[in-house]
């Protein structure tokens, strides 16, 4: 006998025809056929069973800080709010719904180091390995030991070791998989018990160089100051931080740009023949800083940040992003790729 729930009334906390405006930091309006907020593993399993029984696609989100809703979502949106931090020496096992920045603060207060360069990145712990979040010369993959996921295709929990995650720049096996297949439940992080500061990134180095002795807390504070100065508060102007990835180009392409008179900054990568270019510089050089398109705009202080002036739709933001990308392609011959997930 099949005892799986098939009626939405059987699932506690399930909301039908739910607004998504307060579940994305852009603050754009969209609606989900169903939405549920998950605080326990069993709730998650029931929600997945309900979606399977009713032939619904699932979209699992955290704080909605790296997505843009362009359309209503015809399936089930699962808001992951699993909580918990377990420590064994320098190894942390962290539930997917924990706030990322609060975790960084927690590690410093408990004598664990390494995440300070990643302070104030919005979102949850579960989202961190998907995007392989990074900032100021550091990426989260440096500390990821294992990722525990629920594989919806085989309906069981699976553990990915670091190498299984196949991390690359703002990418991972989780991001490349079909949407909804791997749902991250927990992340294991191996941190440092002693300070090992990363100060190679020039804007960060410039801030901390004035200090006689630099600590991990100093780096944390400096990163927070830099980010708050550059990025608008989503409570004031809806945004998802950096909208585009920094493009990676060949040495030949970089030389061609310089030969054309473009004094574009560049940063070395692990591959001696490839260089990372700041997308913000390309967009600012193309004249995008501060420009407005209806209710969507480019932030006046950072050309990489798109904002909702109050009543923008997801489509408004997307059309602005497409115009920006097209202009960079025409001017520099470089195709910008969105860092934000378009739904």
C-alpha positions as CSV (number, residue, x, y, z in Angstrom):
1,X,0.0,0.0,0.0
2,X,1.3,3.5,-1.0
3,X,1.4,5.7,2.1
4,X,3.2,8.6,0.6
5,X,1.3,11.9,0.8
6,X,-0.3,13.2,-2.4
7,X,-2.5,16.0,-1.1
8,X,-0.9,19.3,-0.2
9,X,-3.2,19.4,2.9
10,X,-1.2,16.4,4.3
11,X,2.0,18.5,4.4
12,X,2.3,20.9,7.4
13,X,3.6,24.3,6.4
14,X,3.0,23.9,2.7
15,X,1.7,27.1,1.1
16,X,-0.1,27.2,-2.2
17,X,0.3,30.1,-4.7
18,X,3.0,31.7,-2.6
19,X,4.7,35.0,-3.1
20,X,8.5,34.8,-3.6
21,X,9.1,38.5,-3.1
22,X,10.5,38.1,0.4
23,X,12.5,35.0,-0.5
24,X,14.9,36.7,-2.9
25,X,17.3,39.6,-2.2
26,X,16.4,41.4,-5.5
27,X,12.9,41.7,-4.0
28,X,11.2,41.0,-7.3
29,X,7.7,39.6,-7.3
30,X,7.1,36.1,-8.5
31,X,4.9,33.3,-7.3
32,X,5.5,29.6,-6.6
33,X,2.8,26.9,-7.1
34,X,3.9,25.6,-3.7
35,X,6.4,26.8,-1.1
36,X,7.6,25.2,2.2
37,X,10.2,26.3,4.7
38,X,12.2,23.3,6.1
39,X,13.7,23.1,9.6
40,X,14.0,19.3,10.0
41,X,15.3,16.6,7.7
42,X,12.0,14.7,7.9
43,X,10.1,17.7,6.7
44,X,12.4,17.8,3.7
45,X,11.9,14.2,2.9
46,X,8.1,14.7,3.0
47,X,8.3,17.7,0.8
48,X,10.4,15.8,-1.8
49,X,7.9,12.9,-1.7
50,X,5.0,15.3,-2.2
51,X,6.7,16.8,-5.2
52,X,7.5,13.4,-6.7
53,X,3.9,12.2,-6.2
54,X,2.5,15.2,-7.9
55,X,5.1,15.4,-10.7
56,X,6.4,18.8,-9.5
57,X,9.9,20.1,-10.0
58,X,11.7,21.3,-6.9
59,X,13.7,24.4,-6.4
60,X,15.7,24.5,-3.2
61,X,16.8,28.0,-2.0
62,X,18.5,29.5,1.0
63,X,18.3,33.2,1.5
64,X,17.7,33.9,-2.2
65,X,20.8,36.0,-2.5
66,X,22.1,34.6,-5.7
67,X,19.1,34.2,-7.9
68,X,16.7,36.3,-10.1
69,X,13.1,35.2,-10.6
70,X,12.1,36.2,-14.1
71,X,9.0,33.9,-14.2
72,X,6.6,32.4,-11.7
73,X,7.8,29.0,-10.5
74,X,5.4,26.1,-11.5
75,X,6.7,23.6,-9.0
76,X,7.7,23.4,-5.3
77,X,10.1,25.9,-3.7
78,X,11.8,24.5,-0.7
79,X,13.4,27.1,1.6
80,X,16.3,25.4,3.4
81,X,16.5,26.4,7.1
82,X,18.3,23.4,8.6
83,X,20.4,24.7,11.5
84,X,23.3,23.3,13.5
85,X,27.1,23.4,13.9
86,X,29.1,20.5,15.2
87,X,32.8,20.8,15.9
88,X,35.5,18.2,16.2
89,X,38.9,19.9,16.5
90,X,39.4,22.0,13.4
91,X,36.6,20.1,11.5
92,X,33.1,21.7,11.4
93,X,30.0,20.0,10.2
94,X,27.5,22.8,9.4
95,X,23.8,22.5,8.4
96,X,22.9,24.0,5.0
97,X,20.5,26.6,6.4
98,X,23.1,28.4,8.6
99,X,23.8,31.9,7.6
100,X,27.3,32.1,6.0
101,X,28.5,35.4,7.5
102,X,27.3,34.4,10.9
103,X,29.3,31.2,10.5
104,X,32.4,33.2,9.7
105,X,31.9,35.2,12.8
106,X,31.4,32.0,14.8
107,X,34.7,30.5,13.6
108,X,36.7,33.5,14.6
109,X,35.2,33.6,18.1
110,X,36.0,29.9,18.5
111,X,39.6,30.1,17.4
112,X,39.3,28.8,13.9
113,X,40.7,30.6,10.9
114,X,40.6,30.8,7.2
115,X,37.2,32.1,6.3
116,X,37.8,35.7,7.3
117,X,38.3,36.8,3.6
118,X,34.9,35.4,2.9
119,X,33.1,37.6,5.4
120,X,29.8,39.3,4.6
121,X,29.1,37.2,1.6
122,X,25.3,36.9,1.6
123,X,23.5,33.5,1.7
124,X,23.6,30.2,3.5
125,X,26.2,27.6,4.1
126,X,24.5,25.2,1.7
127,X,24.9,27.6,-1.2
128,X,28.6,28.1,-0.6
129,X,30.0,25.0,-2.3
130,X,27.4,25.2,-5.2
131,X,28.8,28.5,-6.3
132,X,32.3,27.9,-4.8
133,X,32.0,31.3,-3.3
134,X,35.1,33.4,-3.3
135,X,36.4,36.9,-2.5
136,X,39.7,38.7,-1.9
137,X,41.9,35.9,-3.1
138,X,40.2,33.0,-1.3
139,X,37.6,30.4,-2.4
140,X,35.6,28.2,-0.1
141,X,36.8,25.0,-1.8
142,X,40.1,25.5,0.0
143,X,38.3,24.4,3.2
144,X,35.6,22.0,2.0
145,X,36.3,18.5,3.2
146,X,33.0,16.8,2.4
147,X,29.5,17.8,1.3
148,X,26.5,15.7,2.3
149,X,23.6,15.9,-0.2
150,X,20.3,14.3,-0.9
151,X,20.3,12.9,-4.4
152,X,16.7,13.2,-5.5
153,X,17.3,10.9,-8.5
154,X,18.0,7.9,-6.2
155,X,16.1,9.2,-3.1
156,X,19.0,8.8,-0.7
157,X,21.8,10.8,1.0
158,X,25.2,10.8,-0.7
159,X,28.5,12.1,0.5
160,X,30.9,14.0,-1.8
161,X,34.5,14.2,-0.9
162,X,36.4,17.3,-1.9
163,X,37.7,16.0,-5.2
164,X,34.2,14.6,-6.1
165,X,32.9,18.2,-5.9
166,X,34.9,19.1,-9.0
167,X,35.3,22.7,-8.0
168,X,36.4,25.5,-10.4
169,X,35.9,29.3,-10.5
170,X,32.4,30.0,-9.3
171,X,31.4,26.4,-10.3
172,X,31.0,22.9,-9.0
173,X,29.5,19.5,-9.8
174,X,26.4,20.7,-7.9
175,X,25.9,23.7,-10.1
176,X,26.4,21.8,-13.3
177,X,24.0,19.0,-12.3
178,X,20.3,19.2,-13.4
179,X,18.5,21.6,-11.3
180,X,17.1,19.9,-8.2
181,X,19.1,16.8,-8.3
182,X,21.6,17.4,-5.5
183,X,20.2,19.1,-2.4
184,X,23.0,20.1,0.0
185,X,22.1,19.2,3.6
186,X,25.5,19.7,5.4
187,X,29.0,20.9,4.6
188,X,32.1,19.8,6.4
189,X,34.9,22.4,6.6
190,X,38.5,21.8,7.7
191,X,39.7,25.1,9.1
192,X,43.0,26.3,10.6
193,X,43.7,26.2,14.3
194,X,46.4,29.0,13.7
195,X,46.1,32.1,11.7
196,X,47.3,31.8,8.1
197,X,46.4,35.1,6.5
198,X,45.7,35.6,2.8
199,X,46.7,39.2,1.9
200,X,47.6,39.0,-1.7
201,X,44.5,40.7,-3.0
202,X,45.5,44.4,-3.6
203,X,42.4,46.2,-2.3
204,X,42.6,44.2,0.9
205,X,46.4,44.5,1.2
206,X,46.0,48.3,0.9
207,X,43.6,48.5,3.9
208,X,45.6,46.3,6.3
209,X,49.0,47.5,5.3
210,X,48.6,50.5,7.7
211,X,48.4,48.1,10.7
212,X,51.6,47.2,12.6
213,X,50.4,43.6,13.2
214,X,47.5,42.1,11.2
215,X,45.3,39.5,12.7
216,X,42.5,37.4,11.2
217,X,40.0,39.7,13.0
218,X,41.6,42.7,11.3
219,X,41.1,41.0,7.9
220,X,37.5,40.2,8.8
221,X,36.9,43.8,9.8
222,X,38.6,45.1,6.7
223,X,36.6,42.8,4.4
224,X,33.4,43.9,6.0
225,X,34.3,47.6,5.6
226,X,35.2,47.2,1.9
227,X,32.1,45.2,1.1
228,X,29.7,47.6,2.9
229,X,31.3,50.5,1.1
230,X,31.0,48.8,-2.3
231,X,27.7,46.9,-2.1
232,X,24.3,48.3,-1.3
233,X,22.2,46.9,1.5
234,X,19.5,44.7,-0.1
235,X,17.0,46.1,2.5
236,X,17.4,49.5,0.8
237,X,17.9,48.4,-2.8
238,X,17.2,44.9,-3.8
239,X,20.3,43.3,-5.3
240,X,22.3,40.0,-5.5
241,X,25.8,41.4,-5.2
242,X,28.0,40.9,-8.2
243,X,25.8,40.0,-11.1
244,X,28.5,38.8,-13.5
245,X,31.5,36.5,-13.1
246,X,35.0,37.9,-13.7
247,X,35.9,36.6,-17.2
248,X,39.0,34.5,-17.8
249,X,40.9,35.2,-21.0
250,X,43.9,33.9,-22.7
251,X,47.3,35.7,-22.6
252,X,46.9,36.3,-26.3
253,X,43.5,38.0,-25.8
254,X,44.9,40.1,-22.9
255,X,47.8,41.3,-25.2
256,X,45.3,42.1,-27.9
257,X,43.3,44.3,-25.5
258,X,46.4,46.2,-24.4
259,X,47.4,46.6,-28.0
260,X,44.0,48.3,-28.6
261,X,44.8,50.8,-25.8
262,X,42.7,49.2,-23.1
263,X,44.6,49.4,-19.8
264,X,42.6,46.6,-18.3
265,X,43.8,45.2,-15.0
266,X,44.5,41.4,-14.9
267,X,45.2,38.8,-12.3
268,X,47.1,35.5,-12.8
269,X,45.3,32.2,-12.4
270,X,46.6,28.7,-11.8
271,X,47.1,28.4,-15.5
272,X,50.0,30.6,-16.7
273,X,48.2,31.1,-20.0
274,X,45.0,32.4,-18.5
275,X,44.2,35.7,-16.8
276,X,41.2,36.9,-14.8
277,X,39.8,40.3,-15.7
278,X,37.6,42.4,-13.4
279,X,34.1,42.5,-14.9
280,X,33.4,45.7,-12.9
281,X,36.3,47.5,-14.8
282,X,34.9,46.4,-18.2
283,X,31.4,47.5,-17.3
284,X,32.6,50.8,-15.9
285,X,34.8,51.4,-19.0
286,X,31.7,50.8,-21.1
287,X,29.9,53.5,-19.2
288,X,27.4,51.5,-17.1
289,X,28.0,52.8,-13.6
290,X,24.9,54.5,-12.3
291,X,22.7,54.0,-15.5
292,X,19.0,53.4,-15.0
293,X,16.6,51.3,-17.1
294,X,13.1,51.9,-15.7
295,X,13.0,50.5,-12.2
296,X,16.2,48.6,-12.6
297,X,19.6,50.3,-12.4
298,X,23.3,49.8,-12.1
299,X,24.7,50.9,-8.7
300,X,26.4,54.3,-8.8
301,X,29.4,53.0,-6.8
302,X,29.9,49.6,-8.4
303,X,29.2,48.7,-12.1
304,X,28.9,45.0,-11.3
305,X,25.9,45.4,-9.0
306,X,22.4,45.6,-10.5
307,X,19.7,47.0,-8.2
308,X,15.9,47.1,-7.9
309,X,14.9,50.7,-7.4
310,X,11.6,49.5,-5.8
311,X,9.2,48.1,-8.4
312,X,11.4,46.3,-10.9
313,X,10.4,42.9,-12.2
314,X,12.8,40.1,-12.8
315,X,12.5,40.7,-16.5
316,X,13.5,44.4,-16.1
317,X,16.7,43.4,-14.3
318,X,17.5,40.7,-16.9
319,X,17.0,43.0,-19.8
320,X,19.3,45.5,-18.2
321,X,21.9,42.7,-17.6
322,X,21.6,41.6,-21.3
323,X,22.2,45.1,-22.5
324,X,25.3,45.4,-20.3
325,X,26.7,42.1,-21.5
326,X,26.1,42.9,-25.1
327,X,27.9,46.3,-24.8
328,X,31.0,44.6,-23.3
329,X,31.0,42.0,-26.0
330,X,30.9,44.7,-28.7
331,X,33.5,46.9,-27.1
332,X,36.0,44.3,-25.8
333,X,35.0,41.1,-27.5
334,X,34.4,39.4,-24.1
335,X,31.2,37.6,-23.3
336,X,30.2,38.2,-19.6
337,X,28.5,35.2,-17.9
338,X,26.0,35.8,-15.1
339,X,27.0,34.7,-11.6
340,X,23.4,35.0,-10.5
341,X,21.1,32.0,-11.2
342,X,18.3,33.0,-13.6
343,X,14.9,31.3,-12.9
